[in-house]
Amino acid sequence: MKRIILAALAALCVLALPAASLADDSGCASGRVFLESQAWWTDSETLTDGATEHAHSGVCFPLSPTVVSGQLTLEVVSKLHNASGQKLKRVRLQAATDQGGLKDVANVYPNLTCAATDCTFNTTLTINTDSLATGTHEIRVQTFAEKQTTGRPVLLATTGYQLCVRSCAGVTPQATDSPEGRGWYRNASGKELGYAVARYDSLSAFPRQAVSGNWCPPVRFGRGYSGDTPHERSRVVVDPNFHAGDAGRSYLDVAGAFRGNVCIDTTQLANSSHKLVLIAYSSAKFPGQLWGVFVVPFTVSN
């Protein structure tokens, strides 16, 4: 079906800085929340958790129902782990609606090399939202990590976040109406393995206020929207530190796809900030493992 393009999309002011000035889970302006997608990859079928290479794409985002207009500036925090010699090849913002399709709204090629095992790069991008149609857009915040080896494999951490431009009514988001993180990989042969997707399955139930007692967030795991990558494992943990060998508290670890509520007794957690980490796995149709991760911040107050 032919789509009607409702508005032209424009991008201004892109700047890449090899810095780490933005806090991961604090320091966001009022009306914004720090959200992070991660893409994990390993050529091995046995490596797990912090031993894999992975890319993070984090941003302080004005998630719906916050309404924006005019110039919108986003600082994307791109982290590369177990990635010595890899490049932060590209940082991109896309906007997608059912009515207008998918468009790039900001795009930059930093081509910055990670000279250590782990690196952090900040990239500031500004969108002129006046050139976007009124309504809710799906925004994809994307970090591309490229290996400097034969075939130049690419690991992509991308998202589906809901952004209200001038109003939440009007155009509608293309792929998802709930926030999610996606992991994607293109191997040395140029084969795109598709997406592994982890979703917080209700925008209205997103934890914008402190939670207490028995909290049961809705989650969803499964294959992505392109490629034939099957989904093999669904996992929910709280406050992991995989790099230090700490897997955090596990609340779900099942084979196959999963959609439902996962209940957490928050009285077992400190009254403070925490991270709900949703992990989607795939590996059946290719050698290696691909994971898509979505990190949801929440605060406990009992």
N, C-alpha and C positions, 0 to 999 in steps of 0.2 A: 504494500500500500504506500502510495506516495505521501511523504510527510510534508507538512506545511511549515516552513521555517518562520517562526514568529519574530525572531529578533537576531541581529548579528551579534556575535560575541567578540569582545576585545580584551586584550591583555596589555598592561603597562608595567614598567619599572621592575625588571628582574635583576637580582643581585645575589651572587653566591659568595659566602664568606666561610673559610675553614675555621669555625669558632664553635664554642659550646656555651654561649652565654644564657640561653633560655633554659629555665628549669623544666624538668620533665612533667611534674605533676603539681606545680604551684606557679604563681606569678602570672597567670592568665588574667586578662582584663575582665571586668564585669560583663557578664552575659556570655562568656566563653568557657569552654571546658577543654582540658588537654586530652586528646584522643590519639591513639597510636595503632597503626597496622604494622604487622611484621610478616616478612616472607623468609622461611627457613628452607635451606636445601643442603643435602649431602649426597655424594655419589655412592655412599655406603648404605647397606640395608641394616646396619647394626648400630651406627652412631646415634646418640639420642641427646636431646635437650641442649645444653650449652656447648657441646662439641661440634655442632653443625655451623656452617656459615649462614649468616642471616643479615637482612637489611630491615631497618626500622624507618617508618615514615610517620612522624608525629607532628601535631599542630594544635595550637589553641584555636578552637573552632566555635563559631557562633551557631551552634546546633539549633535547628527548629525547636520551639516556636520563636526564638529570637529573630527579629526582622532587621535586615540590613538594606542600605541604599548607598548610592554614591561610590566612592573609592573604598574597597575592602582590601586591607593588607593582611597577608598571612605569612608567618615565618615557619617554614617547614624544617623540622629537625630530622636530618637524615643520619642514621647511625649504621655503620658497617662493622660486623663482628666476625672474628676469625677470617679476616679479609685482607691480610697483608698483600699489597701489590694490586689490589682491585681498584677500580675507579668509580667514583660517584659520577656516572655518565650523564644522567639527565634527571631533572626535577620538573614535574609537570602538574598543572591543574586542569581538569576537564569538568565541564558541566553537561549534564544529560537530562533531557525531559522526554516524556512520551510524545509530545507534540513537535518538538524541534530537533530531536535526535541528539547526537553526541558531538561536542565541539571542544577544541582546545581553547582555554581562556588565559593561560600563562604557560610559558615553556622556556626552559633555559638548559644549556649544556655546560655544567661546571667543569667537567673533565678533570676532577681533582683526584689525585692518587692517594690511597690510604697507605701511609708508610709504616704503620704499626699494625699490631694484631687487631686492634679496635680503633675506630675513628668516628668523630662526630663533625658534621658539617651543617651550618645553618644557611638556608636560602630564603630570601625575602621576595615575595611575589605580590603584586598589586593588581586587582581586577576592577575594572570599571563596571559595576553592577547596573549602571544606568542603561547599558546596552544589552542587558539580559531581560527576557520576558518576565512579567510579574507572575509570581507564584513560587512553588517549591521545586528546587533543582536538586538533582543528585550530584554532589561534588566528589570527584576522584582526586585524592591527594597522592601523588605517585613519586616514589624514589626508585631509580634504576641503578643497580650495581652491576658492573661489567667486569668479568675476569679478563685479564690480559694474557690469554692463552689461545691455542688453536680454536678457531670458530667463535671466539669471544662470547661465551655463554652469558646470559643476562638474568639476574634475579630482580623481580619487581615486587615491591610492597605497595599496595594500592587500597583504596577505600570506597565506600559508598556512604556519604554523609548528606543529610538533608539540610538545605539552606533556603530560607524564606527571603525572597527578594521583593521588597516593598510590601508584600503581603504573603501569607501562607496559602492563599486561595488564588487559583489561576492555573498555570501549567503544573504538571505533576512529575515526580521523579521517575526516571526510566526503568532502572533495574530493581530497586529496592526502596521501600518506604520506611525502613528501619536501619540504624547505623550498623555497619559491618566492616570487617577487615578481610583482605584478600591476599593470598600469596600466589605468585605466578613465576614460571621458569621457562626459559628457552635454552636448550642444550647446545653443545658444540656442533651438532649436525643441523642446527637451525629449526629443530622440531619444537613447537610450542606445546607444552604439556598441559595447558589449561590452568584452571584456578582451583585452589582449596579455599573455602569460604567459612568464616566464623561470624555469626551475627548476634547482636543483642536484639531480641525479636519483638520489641515494642518501643517505639519512639516515645509514646506518652508515658511509659513506665520507666524511662531512663532515670537513673538515680541522681537527680539534680539536688535533692535535699538529703540530709543524713538519714540513714536507715537504722533500724533497731529490731530487737527480737528475732523472730524467724523470718528472714528475708528470702523470697523465692523469685529471683530474676528469670525472665523468659529468654531462652537461648535457642539457637538453631545452627546446625552444622551440615554441610553438604558440598556437592560439586558446584563448580561455577557455571557461568553462563555461556562459555565457549570451550571447545576442546572436549575430549572424551575421558577426562580424568575421573575415575571413580573415587568415591569417598570411603575411607576405610576405618577411621577412628575418630571419636569425639571426646574432648577432654576439657574439664573446667578446673582450674586451680586458683587459689588466692595467695597473693604475695610470694611468688616464686623468685628465686635469685639463681637462675640456672647456671650462670657463669661461676658462681661460688659452690655449685653442687647442691643447692637447696631447691627442692622441687615444690616447696610451699605446701599448703593444705589442699588435698585433693577432694573434690566434691562430685566429680563425674569422670569416668574413664571407661568407655564402652566401644565395642566394635561397630563399625558402620555409621550411618547418619543418625542424627538425633534432633528432635524438636520437642521442647517442653520446658517446664520450670525446674530449676535446680535450687533446692532449698539450703540456706546457710544459716546456722545458728550464730548470729552475730555476737551473742553474749560470750562466745569463746574467742572473740577478737578484741583487741584494745580499742578504746574510744579514740580513734585517730583516722587518718587517711589510709586507704588500702587500694589494692589493684585486683580486679577480677580479670583473669586471663583465660580467654576462650581459644582453643587450639583445634584446628581441623587438619587431618592427615590424609595423604594419598601417596601410594607407591606401587600399585598393582600392575600398571601397564608400562612401566619403565624401570630401568635400574636406578636405584637411589630413592630418596624420600623428599617429598614436597609438603610443607606445612604452611597454612595460613593462620595468622594469629591476630586477634583483636583484644586490645587492652582497655578495660573500662574502669575509670577511677570511681571510688565511692568512699563515703565517710560513715563511720559507725558512731552512734551516740546512744548508749544505753544508760 
